[in-house]
């Protein structure tokens, strides 16, 4: 955990080659890859897909549940989970 408040949770994730994370959930948010990534993702319905990305890639994801298996080299990413809709005056 890098930072958390009532609006966001920022997590630094490091996953070694061959490691996996069991089924878990994320709210809507943004992922920023710090290294290249190649993973197998499994959704609750059992569907499996492979996903790859390059260091520096950033992407938005809607709320989701998944398990992840690292089928590439060690990777690192920053995940910014959005907890709530910010107020119109937040940050000002």
PDB file of N, CA, C and O in Angstrom:
ATOM      1  N   UNK A   1       0.852  -1.167   0.000  1.00  0.00           N
ATOM      2  CA  UNK A   1       0.000   0.000   0.000  1.00  0.00           C
ATOM      3  C   UNK A   1       0.902   1.235   0.000  1.00  0.00           C
ATOM      4  O   UNK A   1       1.737   1.415   0.886  1.00  0.00           O
ATOM      5  N   UNK A   2       0.711   2.079  -1.016  1.00  0.00           N
ATOM      6  CA  UNK A   2       1.490   3.309  -1.117  1.00  0.00           C
ATOM      7  C   UNK A   2       0.748   4.498  -0.500  1.00  0.00           C
ATOM      8  O   UNK A   2       1.357   5.379   0.107  1.00  0.00           O
ATOM      9  N   UNK A   3      -0.587   4.506  -0.666  1.00  0.00           N
ATOM     10  CA  UNK A   3      -1.391   5.625  -0.170  1.00  0.00           C
ATOM     11  C   UNK A   3      -2.846   5.187  -0.143  1.00  0.00           C
ATOM     12  O   UNK A   3      -3.280   4.391  -0.976  1.00  0.00           O
ATOM     13  N   UNK A   4      -3.607   5.719   0.833  1.00  0.00           N
ATOM     14  CA  UNK A   4      -5.039   5.449   0.869  1.00  0.00           C
ATOM     15  C   UNK A   4      -5.757   6.575   1.588  1.00  0.00           C
ATOM     16  O   UNK A   4      -5.292   7.075   2.612  1.00  0.00           O
ATOM     17  N   UNK A   5      -6.902   6.969   1.035  1.00  0.00           N
ATOM     18  CA  UNK A   5      -7.819   7.881   1.709  1.00  0.00           C
ATOM     19  C   UNK A   5      -9.238   7.448   1.363  1.00  0.00           C
ATOM     20  O   UNK A   5      -9.436   6.330   0.887  1.00  0.00           O
ATOM     21  N   UNK A   6     -10.224   8.302   1.590  1.00  0.00           N
ATOM     22  CA  UNK A   6     -11.608   7.896   1.330  1.00  0.00           C
ATOM     23  C   UNK A   6     -11.961   7.905  -0.160  1.00  0.00           C
ATOM     24  O   UNK A   6     -13.055   7.476  -0.527  1.00  0.00           O
ATOM     25  N   UNK A   7     -11.061   8.384  -1.024  1.00  0.00           N
ATOM     26  CA  UNK A   7     -11.324   8.457  -2.461  1.00  0.00           C
ATOM     27  C   UNK A   7     -10.565   7.407  -3.278  1.00  0.00           C
ATOM     28  O   UNK A   7     -11.106   6.848  -4.232  1.00  0.00           O
ATOM     29  N   UNK A   8      -9.302   7.139  -2.897  1.00  0.00           N
ATOM     30  CA  UNK A   8      -8.459   6.230  -3.682  1.00  0.00           C
ATOM     31  C   UNK A   8      -7.619   5.335  -2.775  1.00  0.00           C
ATOM     32  O   UNK A   8      -7.379   5.636  -1.606  1.00  0.00           O
ATOM     33  N   UNK A   9      -7.185   4.226  -3.364  1.00  0.00           N
ATOM     34  CA  UNK A   9      -6.186   3.351  -2.739  1.00  0.00           C
ATOM     35  C   UNK A   9      -5.133   3.116  -3.814  1.00  0.00           C
ATOM     36  O   UNK A   9      -5.457   2.685  -4.920  1.00  0.00           O
ATOM     37  N   UNK A  10      -3.865   3.401  -3.489  1.00  0.00           N
ATOM     38  CA  UNK A  10      -2.775   3.218  -4.438  1.00  0.00           C
ATOM     39  C   UNK A  10      -1.898   2.080  -3.936  1.00  0.00           C
ATOM     40  O   UNK A  10      -1.367   2.117  -2.826  1.00  0.00           O
ATOM     41  N   UNK A  11      -1.761   1.062  -4.791  1.00  0.00           N
ATOM     42  CA  UNK A  11      -1.044  -0.147  -4.418  1.00  0.00           C
ATOM     43  C   UNK A  11       0.098  -0.368  -5.403  1.00  0.00           C
ATOM     44  O   UNK A  11      -0.089  -0.230  -6.612  1.00  0.00           O
ATOM     45  N   UNK A  12       1.276  -0.710  -4.895  1.00  0.00           N
ATOM     46  CA  UNK A  12       2.393  -1.135  -5.742  1.00  0.00           C
ATOM     47  C   UNK A  12       2.396  -2.664  -5.695  1.00  0.00           C
ATOM     48  O   UNK A  12       2.474  -3.262  -4.622  1.00  0.00           O
ATOM     49  N   UNK A  13       2.309  -3.282  -6.866  1.00  0.00           N
ATOM     50  CA  UNK A  13       2.245  -4.737  -6.973  1.00  0.00           C
ATOM     51  C   UNK A  13       3.524  -5.237  -7.626  1.00  0.00           C
ATOM     52  O   UNK A  13       3.936  -4.732  -8.670  1.00  0.00           O
ATOM     53  N   UNK A  14       4.152  -6.234  -7.003  1.00  0.00           N
ATOM     54  CA  UNK A  14       5.324  -6.889  -7.565  1.00  0.00           C
ATOM     55  C   UNK A  14       5.040  -8.392  -7.562  1.00  0.00           C
ATOM     56  O   UNK A  14       4.763  -8.978  -6.516  1.00  0.00           O
ATOM     57  N   UNK A  15       5.113  -9.008  -8.746  1.00  0.00           N
ATOM     58  CA  UNK A  15       4.797 -10.431  -8.872  1.00  0.00           C
ATOM     59  C   UNK A  15       5.954 -11.124  -9.584  1.00  0.00           C
ATOM     60  O   UNK A  15       6.330 -10.750 -10.695  1.00  0.00           O
ATOM     61  N   UNK A  16       6.513 -12.140  -8.928  1.00  0.00           N
ATOM     62  CA  UNK A  16       7.636 -12.874  -9.496  1.00  0.00           C
ATOM     63  C   UNK A  16       7.213 -13.829 -10.600  1.00  0.00           C
ATOM     64  O   UNK A  16       6.035 -14.157 -10.739  1.00  0.00           O
ATOM     65  N   UNK A  17       8.175 -14.261 -11.369  1.00  0.00           N
ATOM     66  CA  UNK A  17       7.950 -15.216 -12.454  1.00  0.00           C
ATOM     67  C   UNK A  17       7.297 -16.471 -11.877  1.00  0.00           C
ATOM     68  O   UNK A  17       7.800 -17.049 -10.914  1.00  0.00           O
ATOM     69  N   UNK A  18       6.163 -16.896 -12.472  1.00  0.00           N
ATOM     70  CA  UNK A  18       5.465 -18.096 -12.034  1.00  0.00           C
ATOM     71  C   UNK A  18       4.553 -17.913 -10.831  1.00  0.00           C
ATOM     72  O   UNK A  18       3.838 -18.845 -10.463  1.00  0.00           O
ATOM     73  N   UNK A  19       4.559 -16.735 -10.207  1.00  0.00           N
ATOM     74  CA  UNK A  19       3.682 -16.497  -9.054  1.00  0.00           C
ATOM     75  C   UNK A  19       2.273 -16.177  -9.513  1.00  0.00           C
ATOM     76  O   UNK A  19       2.049 -15.815 -10.668  1.00  0.00           O
ATOM     77  N   UNK A  20       1.318 -16.314  -8.587  1.00  0.00           N
ATOM     78  CA  UNK A  20      -0.072 -16.020  -8.921  1.00  0.00           C
ATOM     79  C   UNK A  20      -0.774 -15.359  -7.749  1.00  0.00           C
ATOM     80  O   UNK A  20      -0.314 -15.416  -6.608  1.00  0.00           O
ATOM     81  N   UNK A  21      -1.893 -14.735  -8.057  1.00  0.00           N
ATOM     82  CA  UNK A  21      -2.760 -14.118  -7.050  1.00  0.00           C
ATOM     83  C   UNK A  21      -4.127 -14.779  -7.175  1.00  0.00           C
ATOM     84  O   UNK A  21      -4.649 -14.891  -8.284  1.00  0.00           O
ATOM     85  N   UNK A  22      -4.725 -15.224  -6.058  1.00  0.00           N
ATOM     86  CA  UNK A  22      -6.032 -15.871  -6.126  1.00  0.00           C
ATOM     87  C   UNK A  22      -7.125 -14.883  -6.532  1.00  0.00           C
ATOM     88  O   UNK A  22      -6.881 -13.681  -6.638  1.00  0.00           O
ATOM     89  N   UNK A  23      -8.312 -15.395  -6.753  1.00  0.00           N
ATOM     90  CA  UNK A  23      -9.452 -14.563  -7.150  1.00  0.00           C
ATOM     91  C   UNK A  23      -9.603 -13.405  -6.152  1.00  0.00           C
ATOM     92  O   UNK A  23      -9.613 -13.613  -4.939  1.00  0.00           O
ATOM     93  N   UNK A  24      -9.720 -12.197  -6.682  1.00  0.00           N
ATOM     94  CA  UNK A  24      -9.901 -10.997  -5.858  1.00  0.00           C
ATOM     95  C   UNK A  24     -10.633  -9.953  -6.689  1.00  0.00           C
ATOM     96  O   UNK A  24     -10.810 -10.121  -7.895  1.00  0.00           O
ATOM     97  N   UNK A  25     -11.058  -8.871  -6.035  1.00  0.00           N
ATOM     98  CA  UNK A  25     -11.838  -7.829  -6.708  1.00  0.00           C
ATOM     99  C   UNK A  25     -11.142  -6.483  -6.623  1.00  0.00           C
ATOM    100  O   UNK A  25     -10.402  -6.195  -5.682  1.00  0.00           O
ATOM    101  N   UNK A  26     -11.404  -5.667  -7.638  1.00  0.00           N
ATOM    102  CA  UNK A  26     -10.964  -4.272  -7.666  1.00  0.00           C
ATOM    103  C   UNK A  26     -12.156  -3.405  -8.050  1.00  0.00           C
ATOM    104  O   UNK A  26     -12.969  -3.807  -8.882  1.00  0.00           O
ATOM    105  N   UNK A  27     -12.270  -2.221  -7.455  1.00  0.00           N
ATOM    106  CA  UNK A  27     -13.246  -1.265  -7.982  1.00  0.00           C
ATOM    107  C   UNK A  27     -12.678  -0.691  -9.287  1.00  0.00           C
ATOM    108  O   UNK A  27     -11.577  -1.062  -9.694  1.00  0.00           O
ATOM    109  N   UNK A  28     -13.401   0.188  -9.929  1.00  0.00           N
ATOM    110  CA  UNK A  28     -12.881   0.870 -11.118  1.00  0.00           C
ATOM    111  C   UNK A  28     -11.551   1.520 -10.767  1.00  0.00           C
ATOM    112  O   UNK A  28     -11.346   1.947  -9.631  1.00  0.00           O
ATOM    113  N   UNK A  29     -10.653   1.597 -11.735  1.00  0.00           N
ATOM    114  CA  UNK A  29      -9.369   2.215 -11.435  1.00  0.00           C
ATOM    115  C   UNK A  29      -8.433   2.238 -12.621  1.00  0.00           C
ATOM    116  O   UNK A  29      -8.820   1.954 -13.755  1.00  0.00           O
ATOM    117  N   UNK A  30      -7.186   2.585 -12.332  1.00  0.00           N
ATOM    118  CA  UNK A  30      -6.148   2.744 -13.336  1.00  0.00           C
ATOM    119  C   UNK A  30      -4.950   1.886 -12.937  1.00  0.00           C
ATOM    120  O   UNK A  30      -4.592   1.799 -11.763  1.00  0.00           O
ATOM    121  N   UNK A  31      -4.333   1.248 -13.951  1.00  0.00           N
ATOM    122  CA  UNK A  31      -3.107   0.492 -13.736  1.00  0.00           C
ATOM    123  C   UNK A  31      -2.004   1.128 -14.573  1.00  0.00           C
ATOM    124  O   UNK A  31      -2.219   1.487 -15.731  1.00  0.00           O
ATOM    125  N   UNK A  32      -0.812   1.265 -13.973  1.00  0.00           N
ATOM    126  CA  UNK A  32       0.351   1.797 -14.669  1.00  0.00           C
ATOM    127  C   UNK A  32       1.450   0.750 -14.549  1.00  0.00           C
ATOM    128  O   UNK A  32       1.869   0.409 -13.442  1.00  0.00           O
ATOM    129  N   UNK A  33       1.924   0.234 -15.697  1.00  0.00           N
ATOM    130  CA  UNK A  33       2.975  -0.774 -15.685  1.00  0.00           C
ATOM    131  C   UNK A  33       4.340  -0.113 -15.508  1.00  0.00           C
ATOM    132  O   UNK A  33       4.692   0.813 -16.239  1.00  0.00           O
ATOM    133  N   UNK A  34       5.096  -0.595 -14.536  1.00  0.00           N
ATOM    134  CA  UNK A  34       6.460  -0.112 -14.320  1.00  0.00           C
ATOM    135  C   UNK A  34       7.469  -0.992 -15.059  1.00  0.00           C
ATOM    136  O   UNK A  34       8.595  -0.573 -15.324  1.00  0.00           O
ATOM    137  N   UNK A  35       7.054  -2.211 -15.386  1.00  0.00           N
ATOM    138  CA  UNK A  35       7.865  -3.150 -16.162  1.00  0.00           C
ATOM    139  C   UNK A  35       6.949  -3.820 -17.184  1.00  0.00           C
ATOM    140  O   UNK A  35       5.729  -3.673 -17.120  1.00  0.00           O
ATOM    141  N   UNK A  36       7.535  -4.551 -18.118  1.00  0.00           N
ATOM    142  CA  UNK A  36       6.724  -5.346 -19.042  1.00  0.00           C
ATOM    143  C   UNK A  36       5.952  -6.397 -18.258  1.00  0.00           C
ATOM    144  O   UNK A  36       6.366  -6.795 -17.169  1.00  0.00           O
ATOM    145  N   UNK A  37       4.826  -6.847 -18.816  1.00  0.00           N
ATOM    146  CA  UNK A  37       3.943  -7.783 -18.125  1.00  0.00           C
ATOM    147  C   UNK A  37       3.388  -8.797 -19.122  1.00  0.00           C
ATOM    148  O   UNK A  37       3.045  -8.450 -20.252  1.00  0.00           O
ATOM    149  N   UNK A  38       3.306 -10.064 -18.684  1.00  0.00           N
ATOM    150  CA  UNK A  38       2.634 -11.105 -19.467  1.00  0.00           C
ATOM    151  C   UNK A  38       1.960 -12.032 -18.459  1.00  0.00           C
ATOM    152  O   UNK A  38       2.634 -12.782 -17.753  1.00  0.00           O
ATOM    153  N   UNK A  39       0.629 -11.980 -18.394  1.00  0.00           N
ATOM    154  CA  UNK A  39      -0.119 -12.720 -17.376  1.00  0.00           C
ATOM    155  C   UNK A  39      -1.274 -13.503 -17.991  1.00  0.00           C
ATOM    156  O   UNK A  39      -1.740 -13.208 -19.091  1.00  0.00           O
ATOM    157  N   UNK A  40      -1.714 -14.497 -17.252  1.00  0.00           N
ATOM    158  CA  UNK A  40      -2.944 -15.225 -17.577  1.00  0.00           C
ATOM    159  C   UNK A  40      -3.974 -14.787 -16.541  1.00  0.00           C
ATOM    160  O   UNK A  40      -3.743 -14.896 -15.337  1.00  0.00           O
ATOM    161  N   UNK A  41      -5.103 -14.295 -17.017  1.00  0.00           N
ATOM    162  CA  UNK A  41      -6.165 -13.776 -16.156  1.00  0.00           C
ATOM    163  C   UNK A  41      -7.361 -14.717 -16.230  1.00  0.00           C
ATOM    164  O   UNK A  41      -7.798 -15.102 -17.315  1.00  0.00           O
ATOM    165  N   UNK A  42      -7.885 -15.083 -15.059  1.00  0.00           N
ATOM    166  CA  UNK A  42      -9.074 -15.931 -14.987  1.00  0.00           C
ATOM    167  C   UNK A  42     -10.183 -15.156 -14.294  1.00  0.00           C
ATOM    168  O   UNK A  42      -9.972 -14.605 -13.214  1.00  0.00           O
ATOM    169  N   UNK A  43     -11.368 -15.109 -14.907  1.00  0.00           N
ATOM    170  CA  UNK A  43     -12.525 -14.419 -14.330  1.00  0.00           C
ATOM    171  C   UNK A  43     -13.388 -15.422 -13.554  1.00  0.00           C
ATOM    172  O   UNK A  43     -13.212 -16.631 -13.708  1.00  0.00           O
ATOM    173  N   UNK A  44     -14.310 -14.940 -12.729  1.00  0.00           N
ATOM    174  CA  UNK A  44     -15.125 -15.844 -11.910  1.00  0.00           C
ATOM    175  C   UNK A  44     -15.894 -16.907 -12.696  1.00  0.00           C
ATOM    176  O   UNK A  44     -16.205 -17.970 -12.157  1.00  0.00           O
ATOM    177  N   UNK A  45     -16.205 -16.628 -13.974  1.00  0.00           N
ATOM    178  CA  UNK A  45     -16.924 -17.619 -14.784  1.00  0.00           C
ATOM    179  C   UNK A  45     -15.998 -18.689 -15.366  1.00  0.00           C
ATOM    180  O   UNK A  45     -16.448 -19.566 -16.102  1.00  0.00           O
ATOM    181  N   UNK A  46     -14.695 -18.617 -15.034  1.00  0.00           N
ATOM    182  CA  UNK A  46     -13.729 -19.603 -15.493  1.00  0.00           C
ATOM    183  C   UNK A  46     -13.045 -19.266 -16.800  1.00  0.00           C
ATOM    184  O   UNK A  46     -12.160 -20.004 -17.232  1.00  0.00           O
ATOM    185  N   UNK A  47     -13.429 -18.164 -17.449  1.00  0.00           N
ATOM    186  CA  UNK A  47     -12.815 -17.759 -18.715  1.00  0.00           C
ATOM    187  C   UNK A  47     -11.381 -17.293 -18.453  1.00  0.00           C
ATOM    188  O   UNK A  47     -11.121 -16.533 -17.520  1.00  0.00           O
ATOM    189  N   UNK A  48     -10.461 -17.762 -19.292  1.00  0.00           N
ATOM    190  CA  UNK A  48      -9.043 -17.428 -19.148  1.00  0.00           C
ATOM    191  C   UNK A  48      -8.551 -16.718 -20.395  1.00  0.00           C
ATOM    192  O   UNK A  48      -8.840 -17.139 -21.515  1.00  0.00           O
ATOM    193  N   UNK A  49      -7.798 -15.624 -20.195  1.00  0.00           N
ATOM    194  CA  UNK A  49      -7.184 -14.899 -21.304  1.00  0.00           C
ATOM    195  C   UNK A  49      -5.751 -14.555 -20.924  1.00  0.00           C
ATOM    196  O   UNK A  49      -5.414 -14.476 -19.743  1.00  0.00           O
ATOM    197  N   UNK A  50      -4.914 -14.352 -21.932  1.00  0.00           N
ATOM    198  CA  UNK A  50      -3.554 -13.874 -21.705  1.00  0.00           C
ATOM    199  C   UNK A  50      -3.497 -12.398 -22.062  1.00  0.00           C
ATOM    200  O   UNK A  50      -4.089 -11.956 -23.047  1.00  0.00           O
ATOM    201  N   UNK A  51      -2.774 -11.645 -21.244  1.00  0.00           N
ATOM    202  CA  UNK A  51      -2.628 -10.213 -21.442  1.00  0.00           C
ATOM    203  C   UNK A  51      -1.159  -9.842 -21.348  1.00  0.00           C
ATOM    204  O   UNK A  51      -0.437 -10.352 -20.492  1.00  0.00           O
ATOM    205  N   UNK A  52      -0.717  -8.953 -22.229  1.00  0.00           N
ATOM    206  CA  UNK A  52       0.658  -8.457 -22.207  1.00  0.00           C
ATOM    207  C   UNK A  52       0.635  -6.940 -22.207  1.00  0.00           C
ATOM    208  O   UNK A  52      -0.325  -6.324 -22.670  1.00  0.00           O
ATOM    209  N   UNK A  53       1.695  -6.341 -21.685  1.00  0.00           N
ATOM    210  CA  UNK A  53       1.830  -4.897 -21.711  1.00  0.00           C
ATOM    211  C   UNK A  53       3.285  -4.508 -21.594  1.00  0.00           C
ATOM    212  O   UNK A  53       4.130  -5.317 -21.210  1.00  0.00           O
ATOM    213  N   UNK A  54       3.568  -3.272 -21.924  1.00  0.00           N
ATOM    214  CA  UNK A  54       4.927  -2.739 -21.885  1.00  0.00           C
ATOM    215  C   UNK A  54       5.072  -1.724 -20.761  1.00  0.00           C
ATOM    216  O   UNK A  54       4.114  -1.044 -20.394  1.00  0.00           O
ATOM    217  N   UNK A  55       6.269  -1.631 -20.225  1.00  0.00           N
ATOM    218  CA  UNK A  55       6.555  -0.636 -19.192  1.00  0.00           C
ATOM    219  C   UNK A  55       6.094   0.731 -19.680  1.00  0.00           C
ATOM    220  O   UNK A  55       6.373   1.127 -20.812  1.00  0.00           O
ATOM    221  N   UNK A  56       5.385   1.447 -18.811  1.00  0.00           N
ATOM    222  CA  UNK A  56       4.866   2.769 -19.157  1.00  0.00           C
ATOM    223  C   UNK A  56       3.428   2.759 -19.619  1.00  0.00           C
ATOM    224  O   UNK A  56       2.785   3.809 -19.645  1.00  0.00           O
ATOM    225  N   UNK A  57       2.895   1.583 -19.990  1.00  0.00           N
ATOM    226  CA  UNK A  57       1.485   1.501 -20.383  1.00  0.00           C
ATOM    227  C   UNK A  57       0.592   1.863 -19.197  1.00  0.00           C
ATOM    228  O   UNK A  57       0.897   1.520 -18.055  1.00  0.00           O
ATOM    229  N   UNK A  58      -0.501   2.551 -19.473  1.00  0.00           N
ATOM    230  CA  UNK A  58      -1.506   2.886 -18.462  1.00  0.00           C
ATOM    231  C   UNK A  58      -2.872   2.588 -19.056  1.00  0.00           C
ATOM    232  O   UNK A  58      -3.095   2.774 -20.252  1.00  0.00           O
ATOM    233  N   UNK A  59      -3.793   2.121 -18.202  1.00  0.00           N
ATOM    234  CA  UNK A  59      -5.110   1.724 -18.700  1.00  0.00           C
ATOM    235  C   UNK A  59      -6.141   1.881 -17.594  1.00  0.00           C
ATOM    236  O   UNK A  59      -5.832   1.711 -16.415  1.00  0.00           O
ATOM    237  N   UNK A  60      -7.353   2.204 -17.977  1.00  0.00           N
ATOM    238  CA  UNK A  60      -8.494   2.261 -17.063  1.00  0.00           C
ATOM    239  C   UNK A  60      -9.226   0.924 -17.115  1.00  0.00           C
ATOM    240  O   UNK A  60      -9.359   0.330 -18.185  1.00  0.00           O
ATOM    241  N   UNK A  61      -9.700   0.450 -15.965  1.00  0.00           N
ATOM    242  CA  UNK A  61     -10.519  -0.765 -15.903  1.00  0.00           C
ATOM    243  C   UNK A  61     -11.773  -0.500 -15.097  1.00  0.00           C
ATOM    244  O   UNK A  61     -11.707   0.160 -14.060  1.00  0.00           O
ATOM    245  N   UNK A  62     -12.916  -1.000 -15.548  1.00  0.00           N
ATOM    246  CA  UNK A  62     -14.134  -0.930 -14.733  1.00  0.00           C
ATOM    247  C   UNK A  62     -13.995  -1.896 -13.558  1.00  0.00           C
ATOM    248  O   UNK A  62     -13.016  -2.641 -13.502  1.00  0.00           O
ATOM    249  N   UNK A  63     -14.939  -1.909 -12.622  1.00  0.00           N
ATOM    250  CA  UNK A  63     -14.860  -2.868 -11.512  1.00  0.00           C
ATOM    251  C   UNK A  63     -14.724  -4.289 -12.069  1.00  0.00           C
ATOM    252  O   UNK A  63     -15.338  -4.634 -13.079  1.00  0.00           O
ATOM    253  N   UNK A  64     -13.913  -5.103 -11.395  1.00  0.00           N
ATOM    254  CA  UNK A  64     -13.665  -6.442 -11.910  1.00  0.00           C
ATOM    255  C   UNK A  64     -13.224  -7.394 -10.806  1.00  0.00           C
ATOM    256  O   UNK A  64     -12.733  -6.973  -9.758  1.00  0.00           O
ATOM    257  N   UNK A  65     -13.407  -8.678 -11.061  1.00  0.00           N
ATOM    258  CA  UNK A  65     -12.886  -9.745 -10.212  1.00  0.00           C
ATOM    259  C   UNK A  65     -12.054 -10.640 -11.102  1.00  0.00           C
ATOM    260  O   UNK A  65     -12.430 -10.906 -12.243  1.00  0.00           O
ATOM    261  N   UNK A  66     -10.916 -11.111 -10.589  1.00  0.00           N
ATOM    262  CA  UNK A  66     -10.051 -11.970 -11.389  1.00  0.00           C
ATOM    263  C   UNK A  66      -8.993 -12.645 -10.526  1.00  0.00           C
ATOM    264  O   UNK A  66      -8.705 -12.208  -9.411  1.00  0.00           O
ATOM    265  N   UNK A  67      -8.426 -13.710 -11.058  1.00  0.00           N
ATOM    266  CA  UNK A  67      -7.202 -14.312 -10.532  1.00  0.00           C
ATOM    267  C   UNK A  67      -6.146 -14.068 -11.592  1.00  0.00           C
ATOM    268  O   UNK A  67      -6.458 -14.002 -12.781  1.00  0.00           O
ATOM    269  N   UNK A  68      -4.880 -13.931 -11.163  1.00  0.00           N
ATOM    270  CA  UNK A  68      -3.804 -13.612 -12.093  1.00  0.00           C
ATOM    271  C   UNK A  68      -2.643 -14.576 -11.885  1.00  0.00           C
ATOM    272  O   UNK A  68      -2.235 -14.838 -10.754  1.00  0.00           O
ATOM    273  N   UNK A  69      -2.114 -15.102 -12.990  1.00  0.00           N
ATOM    274  CA  UNK A  69      -0.919 -15.940 -12.961  1.00  0.00           C
ATOM    275  C   UNK A  69       0.133 -15.279 -13.848  1.00  0.00           C
ATOM    276  O   UNK A  69      -0.119 -15.007 -15.021  1.00  0.00           O
ATOM    277  N   UNK A  70       1.306 -15.022 -13.285  1.00  0.00           N
ATOM    278  CA  UNK A  70       2.384 -14.404 -14.047  1.00  0.00           C
ATOM    279  C   UNK A  70       3.059 -15.471 -14.900  1.00  0.00           C
ATOM    280  O   UNK A  70       3.712 -16.370 -14.370  1.00  0.00           O
ATOM    281  N   UNK A  71       2.903 -15.373 -16.231  1.00  0.00           N
ATOM    282  CA  UNK A  71       3.521 -16.343 -17.134  1.00  0.00           C
ATOM    283  C   UNK A  71       4.714 -15.723 -17.866  1.00  0.00           C
ATOM    284  O   UNK A  71       5.240 -16.304 -18.816  1.00  0.00           O
ATOM    285  N   UNK A  72       5.131 -14.545 -17.417  1.00  0.00           N
ATOM    286  CA  UNK A  72       6.302 -13.868 -17.976  1.00  0.00           C
ATOM    287  C   UNK A  72       7.352 -13.688 -16.900  1.00  0.00           C
ATOM    288  O   UNK A  72       7.409 -14.448 -15.933  1.00  0.00           O
ATOM    289  N   UNK A  73       8.170 -12.688 -17.078  1.00  0.00           N
ATOM    290  CA  UNK A  73       9.192 -12.351 -16.090  1.00  0.00           C
ATOM    291  C   UNK A  73       8.558 -11.570 -14.932  1.00  0.00           C
ATOM    292  O   UNK A  73       7.391 -11.184 -14.999  1.00  0.00           O
ATOM    293  N   UNK A  74       9.332 -11.346 -13.885  1.00  0.00           N
ATOM    294  CA  UNK A  74       8.855 -10.543 -12.745  1.00  0.00           C
ATOM    295  C   UNK A  74       8.308  -9.222 -13.281  1.00  0.00           C
ATOM    296  O   UNK A  74       8.891  -8.613 -14.178  1.00  0.00           O
ATOM    297  N   UNK A  75       7.163  -8.782 -12.712  1.00  0.00           N
ATOM    298  CA  UNK A  75       6.623  -7.488 -13.138  1.00  0.00           C
ATOM    299  C   UNK A  75       6.245  -6.651 -11.932  1.00  0.00           C
ATOM    300  O   UNK A  75       6.046  -7.151 -10.825  1.00  0.00           O
ATOM    301  N   UNK A  76       6.152  -5.354 -12.193  1.00  0.00           N
ATOM    302  CA  UNK A  76       5.764  -4.388 -11.163  1.00  0.00           C
ATOM    303  C   UNK A  76       4.788  -3.404 -11.782  1.00  0.00           C
ATOM    304  O   UNK A  76       4.965  -2.970 -12.920  1.00  0.00           O
ATOM    305  N   UNK A  77       3.755  -3.054 -11.023  1.00  0.00           N
ATOM    306  CA  UNK A  77       2.771  -2.089 -11.496  1.00  0.00           C
ATOM    307  C   UNK A  77       2.233  -1.282 -10.325  1.00  0.00           C
ATOM    308  O   UNK A  77       2.353  -1.675  -9.165  1.00  0.00           O
ATOM    309  N   UNK A  78       1.642  -0.156 -10.656  1.00  0.00           N
ATOM    310  CA  UNK A  78       0.916   0.670  -9.691  1.00  0.00           C
ATOM    311  C   UNK A  78      -0.558   0.547 -10.044  1.00  0.00           C
ATOM    312  O   UNK A  78      -0.945   0.724 -11.199  1.00  0.00           O
ATOM    313  N   UNK A  79      -1.382   0.243  -9.041  1.00  0.00           N
ATOM    314  CA  UNK A  79      -2.834   0.175  -9.228  1.00  0.00           C
ATOM    315  C   UNK A  79      -3.464   1.294  -8.415  1.00  0.00           C
ATOM    316  O   UNK A  79      -3.202   1.423  -7.219  1.00  0.00           O
ATOM    317  N   UNK A  80      -4.290   2.100  -9.060  1.00  0.00           N
ATOM    318  CA  UNK A  80      -5.027   3.175  -8.390  1.00  0.00           C
ATOM    319  C   UNK A  80      -6.496   2.765  -8.398  1.00  0.00           C
ATOM    320  O   UNK A  80      -7.180   2.900  -9.413  1.00  0.00           O
ATOM    321  N   UNK A  81      -6.977   2.263  -7.257  1.00  0.00           N
ATOM    322  CA  UNK A  81      -8.384   1.873  -7.114  1.00  0.00           C
ATOM    323  C   UNK A  81      -9.198   3.094  -6.706  1.00  0.00           C
ATOM    324  O   UNK A  81      -8.876   3.767  -5.727  1.00  0.00           O
ATOM    325  N   UNK A  82     -10.260   3.377  -7.467  1.00  0.00           N
ATOM    326  CA  UNK A  82     -11.147   4.504  -7.162  1.00  0.00           C
ATOM    327  C   UNK A  82     -12.230   4.017  -6.214  1.00  0.00           C
ATOM    328  O   UNK A  82     -12.964   3.082  -6.535  1.00  0.00           O
ATOM    329  N   UNK A  83     -12.334   4.643  -5.053  1.00  0.00           N
ATOM    330  CA  UNK A  83     -13.281   4.196  -4.038  1.00  0.00           C
ATOM    331  C   UNK A  83     -14.636   4.871  -4.139  1.00  0.00           C
ATOM    332  O   UNK A  83     -15.661   4.249  -3.861  1.00  0.00           O
ATOM    333  N   UNK A  84     -14.654   6.119  -4.529  1.00  0.00           N
ATOM    334  CA  UNK A  84     -15.903   6.873  -4.521  1.00  0.00           C
ATOM    335  C   UNK A  84     -15.816   7.973  -5.570  1.00  0.00           C
ATOM    336  O   UNK A  84     -14.734   8.282  -6.071  1.00  0.00           O
ATOM    337  N   UNK A  85     -16.937   8.550  -5.890  1.00  0.00           N
ATOM    338  CA  UNK A  85     -16.969   9.677  -6.810  1.00  0.00           C
ATOM    339  C   UNK A  85     -16.482  10.916  -6.060  1.00  0.00           C
ATOM    340  O   UNK A  85     -17.093  11.310  -5.067  1.00  0.00           O
ATOM    341  N   UNK A  86     -15.391  11.536  -6.521  1.00  0.00           N
ATOM    342  CA  UNK A  86     -14.889  12.724  -5.823  1.00  0.00           C
ATOM    343  C   UNK A  86     -15.911  13.860  -5.826  1.00  0.00           C
ATOM    344  O   UNK A  86     -16.694  14.010  -6.763  1.00  0.00           O
ATOM    345  N   UNK A  87     -15.885  14.635  -4.783  1.00  0.00           N
ATOM    346  CA  UNK A  87     -16.762  15.807  -4.750  1.00  0.00           C
ATOM    347  C   UNK A  87     -16.258  16.817  -5.766  1.00  0.00           C
ATOM    348  O   UNK A  87     -15.103  16.744  -6.186  1.00  0.00           O
ATOM    349  N   UNK A  88     -17.099  17.755  -6.167  1.00  0.00           N
ATOM    350  CA  UNK A  88     -16.721  18.744  -7.172  1.00  0.00           C
ATOM    351  C   UNK A  88     -15.614  19.662  -6.691  1.00  0.00           C
ATOM    352  O   UNK A  88     -14.938  20.287  -7.508  1.00  0.00           O
ATOM    353  N   UNK A  89     -15.413  19.760  -5.388  1.00  0.00           N
ATOM    354  CA  UNK A  89     -14.385  20.644  -4.859  1.00  0.00           C
ATOM    355  C   UNK A  89     -13.168  19.873  -4.369  1.00  0.00           C
ATOM    356  O   UNK A  89     -12.233  20.482  -3.850  1.00  0.00           O
ATOM    357  N   UNK A  90     -13.152  18.565  -4.516  1.00  0.00           N
ATOM    358  CA  UNK A  90     -12.009  17.771  -4.037  1.00  0.00           C
ATOM    359  C   UNK A  90     -10.726  18.243  -4.699  1.00  0.00           C
ATOM    360  O   UNK A  90     -10.674  18.456  -5.910  1.00  0.00           O
ATOM    361  N   UNK A  91      -9.691  18.402  -3.879  1.00  0.00           N
ATOM    362  CA  UNK A  91      -8.387  18.786  -4.399  1.00  0.00           C
ATOM    363  C   UNK A  91      -8.245  20.247  -4.748  1.00  0.00           C
ATOM    364  O   UNK A  91      -7.230  20.627  -5.332  1.00  0.00           O
ATOM    365  N   UNK A  92      -9.194  21.075  -4.426  1.00  0.00           N
ATOM    366  CA  UNK A  92      -9.099  22.515  -4.747  1.00  0.00           C
ATOM    367  C   UNK A  92      -9.108  23.323  -3.500  1.00  0.00           C
ATOM    368  O   UNK A  92      -9.036  24.551  -3.560  1.00  0.00           O
TER     369      UNK A  92
END
